[in-house]
Amino acid sequence: SIIHVGSKVRVKDLEFDEIVDYQVVGSSETDPMNGKISDESPVGSALIGHAAGETVEVETPGGMVKFEILEVTR
């Protein structure tokens, strides 16, 4: 399924070979320490509209990050 606000997403950080779980939420629900990222954040907005199996590049304050989307759930 396609990533949208409310989606839970498992991604692989291709630079650090690390798996990370996020939930894309509205800006008022953001809680990065618990994996809840805003749909307006660099990572959240880059993931919106993509699906499992895709790779996305995200421009972050720390530089370009590449994620492989492994799984999308509600």
Buried (B, 14 or more C-beta within 10 A) or exposed (E): EEBEBEBBBBBBBEEEEEEBEBBBBEEEBBEEEEEBBBBEBBBBBBBBEBEBEBEBEBEEEEEEBEBBBBEBEE
